[in-house]
Amino acid sequence: MNDEPLNEKPDMTLGFLKKQDLYGMSVGDLEERIEALKTEVLRCEAALNDRGNTRSEAEKLFKF
């Protein structure tokens, strides 16, 4: 069972990430960070796509 509270405000740590000093990070750390961010972008795009599909299906259902 998922113990996360419903309707909790999303953790937008991008503000923190944007402030981090990248100069002190190794090449490997930077590559790992880039891959993690790319994966997160794909996950967000998939969520947007799913929501768009749900909306268009609902509009078709209720369209007169």
Distance bins in CASP14 RR format, pairs under 12 A and 6 or more apart:
PFRMAT RR
TARGET T0000
AUTHOR 0000-0000-0000
RMODE 2
METHOD distances of the structure
MODEL  1
2 8 0 0 0 0 0 1 0 0 0 0 0
4 10 0 0 0 0 0 1 0 0 0 0 0
4 11 0 0 0 0 0 1 0 0 0 0 0
10 40 0 0 0 0 0 1 0 0 0 0 0
10 44 0 0 0 0 0 1 0 0 0 0 0
10 47 0 0 0 0 0 1 0 0 0 0 0
11 17 0 0 0 0 0 1 0 0 0 0 0
11 40 0 0 0 0 0 1 0 0 0 0 0
12 18 0 0 0 0 0 1 0 0 0 0 0
12 40 0 0 0 0 0 1 0 0 0 0 0
12 44 0 0 0 0 0 1 0 0 0 0 0
13 19 0 0 0 0 0 1 0 0 0 0 0
13 20 0 0 0 0 0 1 0 0 0 0 0
13 36 0 0 0 0 0 1 0 0 0 0 0
13 37 0 0 0 0 0 1 0 0 0 0 0
13 40 0 0 0 0 0 1 0 0 0 0 0
14 20 0 0 0 0 0 1 0 0 0 0 0
14 37 0 0 0 0 1 0 0 0 0 0 0
14 40 0 0 0 0 1 0 0 0 0 0 0
14 41 0 0 0 0 0 1 0 0 0 0 0
14 44 0 0 0 0 0 1 0 0 0 0 0
17 25 0 0 0 0 0 1 0 0 0 0 0
17 33 0 0 0 0 1 0 0 0 0 0 0
17 34 0 0 0 0 0 1 0 0 0 0 0
17 36 0 0 0 0 1 0 0 0 0 0 0
17 37 0 0 0 0 1 0 0 0 0 0 0
17 40 0 0 0 0 0 1 0 0 0 0 0
18 37 0 0 0 0 0 1 0 0 0 0 0
20 29 0 0 0 0 0 1 0 0 0 0 0
20 30 0 0 0 0 0 1 0 0 0 0 0
20 33 0 0 0 0 1 0 0 0 0 0 0
21 29 0 0 0 0 0 1 0 0 0 0 0
21 30 0 0 0 0 0 1 0 0 0 0 0
22 28 0 0 0 0 0 1 0 0 0 0 0
22 29 0 0 0 0 1 0 0 0 0 0 0
22 30 1 0 0 1 0 0 0 0 0 0 0
22 33 0 0 0 0 1 0 0 0 0 0 0
22 34 0 0 0 0 0 1 0 0 0 0 0
23 29 0 0 0 0 0 1 0 0 0 0 0
23 30 0 0 0 0 0 1 0 0 0 0 0
24 30 0 0 0 0 1 0 0 0 0 0 0
25 31 0 0 0 0 1 0 0 0 0 0 0
25 32 0 0 0 0 1 0 0 0 0 0 0
25 33 1 0 0 1 0 0 0 0 0 0 0
25 34 0 0 0 0 0 1 0 0 0 0 0
26 32 0 0 0 0 1 0 0 0 0 0 0
26 33 0 0 0 0 0 1 0 0 0 0 0
27 33 0 0 0 0 0 1 0 0 0 0 0
27 34 0 0 0 0 0 1 0 0 0 0 0
28 34 0 0 0 0 1 0 0 0 0 0 0
28 35 0 0 0 0 1 0 0 0 0 0 0
28 36 0 0 0 0 0 1 0 0 0 0 0
29 35 0 0 0 0 0 1 0 0 0 0 0
29 36 0 0 0 0 0 1 0 0 0 0 0
30 36 0 0 0 0 0 1 0 0 0 0 0
30 37 0 0 0 0 0 1 0 0 0 0 0
31 37 0 0 0 0 0 1 0 0 0 0 0
31 38 0 0 0 0 0 1 0 0 0 0 0
32 38 0 0 0 0 0 1 0 0 0 0 0
32 39 0 0 0 0 0 1 0 0 0 0 0
33 39 0 0 0 0 0 1 0 0 0 0 0
33 40 0 0 0 0 0 1 0 0 0 0 0
34 40 0 0 0 0 0 1 0 0 0 0 0
34 41 0 0 0 0 0 1 0 0 0 0 0
35 41 0 0 0 0 0 1 0 0 0 0 0
35 42 0 0 0 0 0 1 0 0 0 0 0
36 42 0 0 0 0 0 1 0 0 0 0 0
36 43 0 0 0 0 0 1 0 0 0 0 0
37 43 0 0 0 0 0 1 0 0 0 0 0
37 44 0 0 0 0 0 1 0 0 0 0 0
38 44 0 0 0 0 0 1 0 0 0 0 0
38 45 0 0 0 0 0 1 0 0 0 0 0
39 45 0 0 0 0 0 1 0 0 0 0 0
39 46 0 0 0 0 0 1 0 0 0 0 0
40 46 0 0 0 0 0 1 0 0 0 0 0
40 47 0 0 0 0 0 1 0 0 0 0 0
41 47 0 0 0 0 0 1 0 0 0 0 0
41 48 0 0 0 0 0 1 0 0 0 0 0
42 48 0 0 0 0 0 1 0 0 0 0 0
42 49 0 0 0 0 0 1 0 0 0 0 0
43 49 0 0 0 0 0 1 0 0 0 0 0
43 50 0 0 0 0 0 1 0 0 0 0 0
44 50 0 0 0 0 0 1 0 0 0 0 0
44 51 0 0 0 0 0 1 0 0 0 0 0
45 51 0 0 0 0 0 1 0 0 0 0 0
45 52 0 0 0 0 0 1 0 0 0 0 0
46 52 0 0 0 0 0 1 0 0 0 0 0
46 53 0 0 0 0 0 1 0 0 0 0 0
47 53 0 0 0 0 0 1 0 0 0 0 0
47 54 0 0 0 0 0 1 0 0 0 0 0
48 54 0 0 0 0 0 1 0 0 0 0 0
48 55 0 0 0 0 0 1 0 0 0 0 0
49 55 0 0 0 0 0 1 0 0 0 0 0
49 56 0 0 0 0 0 1 0 0 0 0 0
50 56 0 0 0 0 0 1 0 0 0 0 0
50 57 0 0 0 0 0 1 0 0 0 0 0
51 57 0 0 0 0 0 1 0 0 0 0 0
51 58 0 0 0 0 0 1 0 0 0 0 0
52 58 0 0 0 0 1 0 0 0 0 0 0
52 59 0 0 0 0 1 0 0 0 0 0 0
53 59 0 0 0 0 0 1 0 0 0 0 0
53 60 0 0 0 0 0 1 0 0 0 0 0
54 60 0 0 0 0 0 1 0 0 0 0 0
54 61 0 0 0 0 0 1 0 0 0 0 0
55 61 0 0 0 0 0 1 0 0 0 0 0
55 62 0 0 0 0 0 1 0 0 0 0 0
56 62 0 0 0 0 0 1 0 0 0 0 0
56 63 0 0 0 0 0 1 0 0 0 0 0
57 63 0 0 0 0 0 1 0 0 0 0 0
END
